[in-house]
Amino acid sequence: MVNFCKTIEEMRSRSPVTKEWAYLEIASTGLIPDFVYDGVRRYMDDRYYKGGDSIWAYPDASVGTLGMWDRSKSAIGQMINGDPSCIAFGTSSTQMFTMVTEGIEYGPEDNVVALQDCWYGNRFAWQKRETEGLEVRYAYPVSGEVRLEEIAKLVDDHTRAVTVNLVESGTGYRVDIDAIGAFCKERDILLFVDGVQALGALQVDVQRSNIDFMVGNDYKWMMNFCGCGYAYISPRVNRLITRWGAGHMSDTERFNSAKSHLEQRADAGRFEIGYPNAAGIYGLGLTAMQYNLLGGANIEAYNLGLADYFRAQARATEGVRLTYDFAAENLSQIVSIKVSPEVRITDADFEAAKVFIHFRGTDENGDREIRVAFHYFNNREDIDRFFAVIRGGLI
């Protein structure tokens, strides 16, 4: 039986790693809570000991695989204020993102606007199309900020789409997605969004923000095992994706092996080609359900509160400075700091103190960067333990 948390504070006791570690690397890989682990393990045990398909357990019922799939889509749809019929699953967020880089036909005069010096996975996907003749224009961040005016400079009458990351992976910058969405809608430009570093941790509303297409993954803020991505595909984009495959899961009758000809589904399920990562979809759905039960506004406030506390401690700590100084509305649950050479610590010192974090590199001044991130299994104790290591290394 799935046993969800009733309060945010309860999540800490449901994530076993936190009993020993101050875990601050969620922006790379998140933790698995017990309700996801137990649910997926029961599925694996059934497959191993009993064979055949599995029954998926929920607090109110047990359902078959297609029923589980529908429940996961409903939970994710509620999480982002999107129609569940617009949700599709795949192997990763990057693979799902290629639905709009590879699956849409762009004309010889078309261009798209993407971001330079930001998360590279989606940029690489556009660069492949660039080698095939598509004009890709790159907006550069200014002091880490992804500004609408920099995007607007590149837009013209032939711009088909704009791509942004809701939260930048390296900087923690949270874009003004409502303003970007309104800008694109006014000009009939498609808005494609990478929501990986926001979904599950911050509130996202695809309707309010006029998002046409958005991808997410499972193993960061969605606290699941690796191997499952998902996408919100608006009806507008659904009609545009023509260069994509089909299979038995794309059909209106998914397991009718007697059919002789494909009747492609009208909803986003048309892009689900073969049998899915069922355990991954189940885990994603459970985490989305937990998010909805606790409330996105409550989870966001908690996560941002931890990040604010961390920033305050960073400002008060010798040898540490915030890498970026963003406006309050652009702050997220990811924070980057620089640690001066005077602080004589290494990754081994963090490990010895049971603080799960790593230095990310050294700049031209010898300052070392650390990116920390917070989720609702963290607390202020984790932050205090982090800064105790820093202060212990001061000369």
C-alpha positions, 0 to 999 in steps of 0.5 A: 500500500502506498503511504504518502506524507501528510506534511512536508516535514515528514518527507525527511524521515521518508528519505533514508539518505537524510538520516546520515547525509546533508544531501545538497546535490538534487540538481544533479540527482535527487533522492528516492523516498520510501513510497516510490522505492516500496512501490517500484520494488513491489512491481519488480518482485511481482515480475521476478517471483510471479511473472506476467504483468503487475498490479499497481497499488494506490491508497484507494485501489489497485489497477492494471498498467494502462490504469496506472499510466492514466493515473500518472498522467492525471497527477502530472497534468494536475501538477502543471495545470495541463490536460492529462491527454497532453502528457506523453512518456519517453526515455528521457527529457532530452529524447522527448525534446527531440519531438520538436527539434526533429519532429516538426517540419521547419521551412527554408526561411524559418528560424528558432531562438535558443539559449547559449551558455545554458544547459547544453542538452537541448542546445545540442539538439538544435545544433544538429538541425542547424547542420541540416540548414535550420537557422538557429539564433542564440541569446546569451545570458547577461550576468547569468540572467536570461532576459526577454529583451535579449531574446526579443532582439533575435525574433523576426517575422520568420521566427517559429519557436523560442526555447528556454529553460525554466530554471537554469541548471548552473546558475539557478536563474528562474526565467520570467516564463509568464512574460516570455510566454505572453511575448511569444503568444502575441507574435504567434511563436511557439514556446518550448520549455525545459522544465527539468530543474523546476518541475516537482520543486516549483509551481509551473502552470502551462496555461498561465504561462502559454507554454506550448511544449515542455519536458521533464525528467524523473531523477531530480526533483521528481525523486524517481529512478533514472530512465523515464522522461515526460512531455506536455504537448499542447494540441497546437504542437501535437498537430505539428509533429509529423516526423515521429514514429508509430507502434502499437501504443500509438493506436486507439486500441493499444493491445488489439493485436487483431487490427490490420491497420493503425488508427493513430490516437488523437491525444499525446499518446500517439507519440508513445510508440512501444511498451514503456518504462512502466516502473518509471511512469509509476514512480513519476505518478507517485511523486506528482501525487505527493506534490499535489497532496502537499500543494505546489505553493507550500513546496515552493515556499519551503524550498525557496525558504531554504535557499534564502536561509542559505544565501543569508548564511553565505553573506555572513560567512568569510571566504564565501560569496554568491556567484550571482545577484538575481532579483527576488522573482528570479531566484530558485531552489538552486544557488551557486557560490564561490569559495575563496582559496583562503578556505582550505577544504576539499571534497573529502572534508565535506564527505567526512562531515557527511555533507553530500556536495562537490566543487564544480571547478575553479575560476581565473581568480582561484575561487572554486564554485559550488552549486547547492540545491534544496528539496523538501527532504532538506532542512536548515540543519543541512545548511548549518552542517555545510557552513560548519565545514566552510568555517572549519577551513578558514585560515 
